Amino acid sequence: MFVCALLAGTIMLAQSETLQWRQAMAEYNYSKAIELITPQIDSLRNNFYNLQDSTAVEVEAEILKNLLLQKANCQKSLYKFNEAIVTLDEALQIGGIDAATLANIAECHRLSGNDIASYMFYSNAVGMAPENIFLRIQKAMLHYKMEEFQNCIVEGREILKRDTINQILITVGNSFNRMNQTDSALVYYSNAYRRNPKDYRTLEKMSNIYLSRQMFDTVIVLAGNYLEMDSANVVINPIKGLAQYGLKDYKNSYDTFKKSLDYGCDPLSGYYYLGLCKFMEKDYRTARAWFKKASQLDSTDVNLMYYQGECYAHYQGGFHREAEEYFSKAEAMIQPDSTMMYKIYSSRGDMYMRERKLDKVIQNYKVAEKYGQLNSVQLATVGYAYRLKKDYQNAIKYYEEYYRVGKQDSANWKFVEAEMAFIKEELFMQEGKEPLK
């Protein structure tokens, strides 16, 4: 009798207070909802741990867990993911483990950027509810995000056994594509595209694979069929233009890229291919005009400088000065950073010296010399490498260069002096004459 009265009182109190925080949630006032729901949780929590009757414990546990889940939803809506995780953890402790709460915790971890923790909780949730497709989808998507493509394929196939979902077909296709297994990728992309022929993004992925295989006719057929439904598509039109260019159908490719620009496609690539089409048709003046427009959008592309130079080089009437200007610009753009190249090759020289790979020491230091002056230690090192190879003339050359920049009476200076004395004696023994005065 006492237990029934207690339960009735608890339920009436819960119903009264529930109206208030539910109204706050309905108004998206999640902060107020948390303020209203927290005292109710605190009160129930205090009663819960003092209850002895098993029936009362079970009822209060269910009520308390539901309130904690509602509070966690409010915290999650306010992007307080860590606080929501703490609340959900308490809900598990009070009401027992269930797949939905595990998934809720997983989602909080995912939203806070902890993909590994999210994956662990989704895996546990899937273990408890293996037929739940939603949970498997979340797990598969996490695999893809974490670039675990083989695992994504395995999970995706499990989902597809239960339901043919286009996005999963595409995700499995993407996974195969990222693993460079393009035949398998095409199987899944094609299946998805057949189910939704308006999905131009999947058609784009298929077309890129076919273009890489130079299957230009296939791309033109696929693109043409799609453009009958959506003639102004800014993704598929340029793809058709690329395929036409690949078939050396420069006139139609030019027309396609021209229309693509009118439709609003990427102007940089549009100008570039318009220029290439005219260049291949030997209309160098028109080609150069398009390349110039492209270079105004991207002045760092060496190809645009090169092709402008090429156009001037083909002009009648002698435009060699202009051609040279653009060729020089292109050449300058591909020159490596001299400081970094000096550091790379001199470091390689040091590395090979430690291994006594003398030919590589000399080879790398000579390249480094093209980008900067060797310092005194490096000059001595090259001289020593030549001396060990018994190439005494070159050893003398580098040791003499060392004398011009080295510090007199230093340890290296004394080393080079000893080296020069050794070489002097060796040459005297070999030739009967001294190399140095």
C-alpha positions in Angstrom: 0.0 0.0 0.0 2.8 2.4 0.9 4.7 1.5 -2.2 1.7 2.2 -4.4 1.1 5.6 -2.8 4.8 6.5 -3.2 4.7 5.5 -6.8 1.5 7.4 -7.4 3.0 10.5 -5.8 6.2 10.2 -7.8 4.2 9.9 -11.1 2.0 12.9 -10.3 5.0 15.0 -9.5 6.8 13.9 -12.6 3.8 14.7 -14.8 3.4 18.2 -13.4 7.1 19.1 -13.7 7.4 17.4 -17.1 4.9 19.8 -18.6 7.2 22.7 -17.8 10.4 21.4 -19.3 8.7 19.9 -22.3 7.2 23.3 -23.1 10.7 24.8 -22.9 12.0 22.1 -25.2 9.2 22.7 -27.6 10.3 26.4 -27.7 13.9 25.4 -28.3 14.8 27.0 -25.0 17.1 24.2 -24.0 18.9 26.1 -21.3 15.6 26.7 -19.5 14.6 23.1 -20.0 17.9 22.0 -18.3 17.2 24.3 -15.4 13.7 22.9 -15.0 14.6 19.2 -15.4 17.8 19.2 -13.2 16.0 19.7 -9.8 13.5 16.9 -10.8 16.5 14.6 -11.6 18.2 15.5 -8.3 15.0 14.8 -6.3 14.4 11.4 -8.0 18.1 10.5 -7.7 18.0 11.0 -3.9 14.8 9.0 -3.6 16.2 6.3 -5.9 19.2 5.4 -3.8 17.1 5.2 -0.6 14.4 2.8 -2.1 14.3 -0.8 -0.9 11.3 -2.2 -2.7 12.3 -3.7 -6.1 9.2 -2.6 -7.9 9.7 1.0 -6.8 13.3 0.8 -7.8 12.4 -0.4 -11.2 9.8 2.3 -11.8 12.0 5.1 -10.5 15.0 3.9 -12.5 12.9 4.1 -15.7 11.6 7.6 -14.9 15.1 8.8 -13.9 16.7 7.3 -16.9 14.2 9.0 -19.3 14.8 12.3 -17.6 18.5 12.0 -17.9 18.1 11.1 -21.6 16.0 14.3 -22.1 18.6 16.4 -20.3 21.3 14.9 -22.4 19.4 15.8 -25.6 19.2 19.4 -24.4 22.9 19.5 -23.7 23.7 18.0 -27.1 21.4 20.6 -28.7 23.5 23.3 -27.0 26.7 21.6 -28.3 27.7 20.7 -24.7 28.8 17.3 -25.8 31.1 16.4 -22.9 28.3 17.3 -20.4 25.8 15.2 -22.4 28.2 12.2 -22.3 28.4 12.4 -18.5 24.6 12.6 -18.3 24.2 9.6 -20.6 26.7 7.6 -18.7 24.7 8.1 -15.5 21.6 7.0 -17.5 23.4 3.7 -18.4 24.4 3.1 -14.8 20.8 3.7 -13.4 18.8 2.1 -16.2 21.1 -0.5 -17.7 22.9 -0.7 -21.0 20.9 -0.4 -24.2 21.9 0.2 -27.8 20.1 3.5 -28.2 21.9 5.1 -25.3 25.2 3.7 -26.5 24.5 5.2 -29.9 23.6 8.6 -28.3 27.0 8.6 -26.5 28.7 7.6 -29.8 27.1 10.5 -31.5 28.2 13.0 -28.8 31.8 11.7 -29.3 31.5 12.0 -33.0 30.2 15.6 -32.8 33.0 16.5 -30.4 35.6 15.1 -32.9 36.6 11.9 -31.0 36.0 9.5 -33.9 37.8 6.6 -32.1 35.5 6.8 -29.1 32.5 7.2 -31.3 33.4 4.1 -33.2 33.8 2.0 -30.1 30.4 3.0 -28.8 28.7 2.4 -32.2 30.4 -1.0 -32.4 29.0 -1.9 -29.0 25.6 -0.6 -30.1 25.7 -2.7 -33.3 26.7 -5.7 -31.1 23.6 -5.3 -29.1 21.3 -4.6 -32.1 22.9 -6.2 -35.2 19.7 -5.8 -37.3 19.6 -2.0 -36.6 20.5 -0.5 -40.0 20.9 3.0 -38.7 23.6 1.9 -36.3 25.4 0.0 -39.0 25.3 3.1 -41.3 26.9 5.2 -38.6 29.6 2.7 -38.1 30.3 2.4 -41.8 30.4 6.2 -42.2 32.9 6.4 -39.4 35.1 3.8 -41.0 35.1 5.9 -44.2 35.8 9.1 -42.3 38.8 7.4 -40.6 40.0 6.1 -44.0 39.5 2.5 -42.9 38.2 1.7 -46.4 38.3 -2.1 -46.2 36.3 -2.1 -43.0 33.9 0.4 -44.6 33.4 -2.0 -47.5 32.7 -4.9 -45.1 30.2 -3.0 -43.0 28.6 -1.5 -46.2 28.0 -4.9 -47.6 26.3 -6.1 -44.4 24.0 -3.1 -44.7 23.3 -3.8 -48.4 22.3 -7.4 -47.5 19.5 -5.9 -45.5 18.5 -2.9 -47.6 19.7 -1.4 -50.9 20.5 2.2 -49.9 22.0 4.4 -52.6 24.3 6.3 -50.3 25.8 3.1 -49.0 26.3 1.9 -52.6 28.1 5.2 -53.3 30.2 5.0 -50.0 31.3 1.5 -50.8 32.2 2.6 -54.3 34.1 5.5 -52.9 36.0 3.2 -50.6 37.0 1.0 -53.6 38.0 4.1 -55.5 40.2 5.4 -52.7 41.9 2.0 -52.7 42.5 2.3 -56.5 40.2 -0.7 -57.1 38.3 1.1 -59.8 36.6 -2.0 -61.4 34.8 -2.7 -58.1 34.1 1.0 -57.6 32.4 1.1 -61.0 30.2 -1.8 -60.0 28.8 0.0 -57.0 28.7 3.5 -58.7 26.8 1.9 -61.7 24.3 0.2 -59.4 23.7 3.5 -57.5 23.4 5.5 -60.8 20.9 3.1 -62.3 18.7 3.6 -59.2 19.0 7.4 -59.4 20.0 8.6 -63.0 19.7 12.2 -61.8 22.7 11.8 -59.5 25.3 13.7 -61.5 27.9 13.5 -58.7 28.0 9.7 -59.1 28.1 10.1 -62.8 31.1 12.5 -62.3 32.9 9.8 -60.4 32.2 7.2 -63.0 33.3 9.5 -65.8 36.6 10.3 -64.0 37.5 6.6 -63.9 36.6 6.2 -67.6 38.5 9.3 -68.6 41.6 8.0 -66.7 41.2 4.8 -68.9 40.8 7.0 -72.0 37.3 5.5 -72.6 36.2 8.8 -74.1 33.3 7.4 -76.2 31.8 5.9 -73.0 32.0 9.2 -71.3 30.4 11.0 -74.2 27.4 8.6 -74.2 26.9 8.8 -70.5 27.2 12.6 -70.4 25.0 13.0 -73.5 22.2 10.9 -71.9 22.4 12.9 -68.7 22.4 16.3 -70.5 19.1 15.3 -72.2 17.6 15.7 -68.8 19.7 18.6 -67.5 21.3 20.4 -70.4 22.9 23.2 -68.4 24.6 21.1 -65.7 27.9 22.8 -64.8 29.6 19.5 -63.8 28.7 17.2 -66.7 29.1 19.6 -69.6 32.8 20.1 -68.9 33.2 16.4 -68.5 31.7 15.9 -72.0 34.1 18.6 -73.3 37.1 16.7 -71.8 36.0 13.5 -73.5 35.7 15.3 -76.8 39.1 16.8 -76.4 40.5 13.3 -75.6 39.1 12.2 -78.9 40.8 15.1 -80.6 37.3 16.5 -81.6 38.6 20.0 -80.9 35.8 21.9 -82.6 33.0 20.2 -80.6 35.1 20.3 -77.4 35.5 24.1 -77.9 31.7 24.5 -78.4 31.0 22.4 -75.3 33.4 24.4 -73.1 32.1 27.7 -74.5 28.5 26.7 -73.5 29.8 25.5 -70.1 31.1 29.0 -69.4 27.8 30.4 -70.3 26.1 28.0 -67.9 28.5 29.1 -65.1 31.1 26.4 -64.9 34.6 26.9 -63.4 36.1 29.7 -65.6 39.7 28.8 -65.0 39.5 25.3 -66.5 37.0 26.5 -69.1 39.5 29.2 -70.4 42.3 26.7 -70.3 40.6 24.1 -72.4 39.2 26.7 -74.8 42.8 27.7 -75.3 44.0 24.2 -75.8 41.3 23.5 -78.4 42.3 26.5 -80.4 46.0 25.7 -79.9 45.5 22.2 -81.3 43.7 23.8 -84.3 46.7 26.1 -84.8 44.6 29.2 -84.1 47.3 30.6 -82.0 46.0 34.1 -81.6 42.6 32.9 -80.2 44.4 30.3 -78.1 46.7 32.9 -76.6 43.7 35.2 -75.7 42.1 32.3 -73.7 45.4 31.4 -72.0 45.8 35.0 -71.0 42.3 35.1 -69.5 43.1 31.9 -67.6 46.5 33.3 -66.3 44.7 36.4 -65.0 42.8 34.0 -62.7 45.9 31.9 -61.8 49.3 33.5 -62.4 51.1 30.5 -60.8 50.3 27.9 -63.4 53.4 27.3 -65.4 51.4 25.6 -68.2 49.6 28.9 -68.9 52.9 30.7 -69.2 54.4 28.0 -71.4 51.4 27.9 -73.8 51.4 31.7 -74.2 55.1 31.5 -75.1 54.3 28.7 -77.6 51.5 30.8 -79.1 53.9 33.8 -79.6 56.5 31.4 -81.0 54.1 30.3 -83.8 52.9 33.9 -84.7 53.8 35.0 -88.1 56.0 38.1 -88.3 58.5 37.3 -85.6 57.3 37.5 -82.0 60.4 35.8 -80.5 61.0 38.4 -77.9 57.5 37.9 -76.5 57.9 34.2 -76.7 61.2 34.3 -74.8 59.6 36.5 -72.2 56.9 33.8 -71.4 59.3 30.9 -71.7 61.6 32.7 -69.2 58.6 33.2 -66.9 57.8 29.5 -67.1 61.4 28.5 -66.5 61.6 30.8 -63.4 58.4 29.3 -62.1 59.8 25.7 -62.1 63.1 26.7 -60.5 63.5 25.1 -57.1 64.1 27.1 -53.9 67.9 27.5 -54.0 68.3 27.7 -50.2 66.3 24.5 -49.6 68.1 22.7 -52.5 71.5 23.7 -51.0 70.4 22.4 -47.6 69.0 19.1 -49.0 72.1 18.2 -51.1 74.7 19.3 -48.5 72.8 17.3 -45.9 72.9 14.3 -48.2 76.6 14.8 -48.6 77.1 14.8 -44.8 75.0 11.6 -44.6 77.0 9.7 -47.2 80.2 10.9 -45.7 79.3 9.2 -42.4 78.8 6.0 -44.5 82.0 6.6 -46.5 80.1 6.4 -49.7 82.6 8.7 -51.4 81.1 9.0 -54.9 77.7 10.0 -53.4 79.4 12.5 -51.1 81.1 14.2 -54.0 78.0 14.0 -56.3 75.7 15.6 -53.7 78.1 18.4 -52.7 78.7 19.3 -56.3 75.0 19.7 -56.8 74.8 21.7 -53.6 77.5 24.0 -55.0 75.1 25.0 -57.8 72.7 26.5 -55.3 75.2 28.1 -52.9 78.8 28.4 -51.7 80.0 25.5 -49.6 81.2 26.5 -46.1 84.7 25.7 -44.8 83.8 22.4 -43.2 82.0 21.2 -46.3 85.0 22.1 -48.5 87.3 20.1 -46.2 84.8 17.2 -46.4 84.8 17.2 -50.2 88.6 17.4 -50.2 88.9 14.5 -47.8 86.5 12.4 -49.9 88.6 13.0 -53.0 91.8 12.2 -51.0 90.3 8.9 -49.9 89.5 8.1 -53.5 93.2 9.0 -54.3 92.0 11.8 -56.6 94.7 14.1 -55.3 94.3 16.9 -57.8 90.7 17.5 -56.9 91.5 17.1 -53.2 94.1 19.8 -53.5 91.6 22.0 -55.3 89.1 21.8 -52.5 91.7 22.1 -49.7 93.0 25.3 -51.3 89.5 26.6 -51.4 89.3 25.8 -47.7 92.4 27.9 -47.0 90.6 30.9 -48.5 87.7 30.7 -46.1 88.8 28.5 -43.2 90.0 29.8 -39.8 93.7 29.6 -39.3 95.0 27.4 -36.4 91.6 25.8 -35.9 91.3 22.1 -35.7 90.0 21.9 -39.2 92.8 24.1 -40.4 95.4 21.7 -38.8 93.5 18.7 -40.3 93.8 20.2 -43.8 97.5 21.0 -43.3 98.1 17.4 -42.4 96.1 16.3 -45.4 98.1 18.5 -47.7 101.3 17.2 -46.3 100.1 13.7 -46.8 99.2 14.4 -50.4 102.5 16.1 -51.0 104.4 13.1 -49.9 102.2 10.7 -51.9 102.7 12.6 -55.1 106.3 12.8 -54.5 106.5 9.1 -54.1 104.4 8.5 -57.2 105.9 11.1 -59.5 109.1 12.3 -57.9 107.8 15.8 -57.8 106.0 18.1 -55.4 102.6 19.5 -56.2 102.9 22.5 -53.8 105.4 25.3 -53.5 
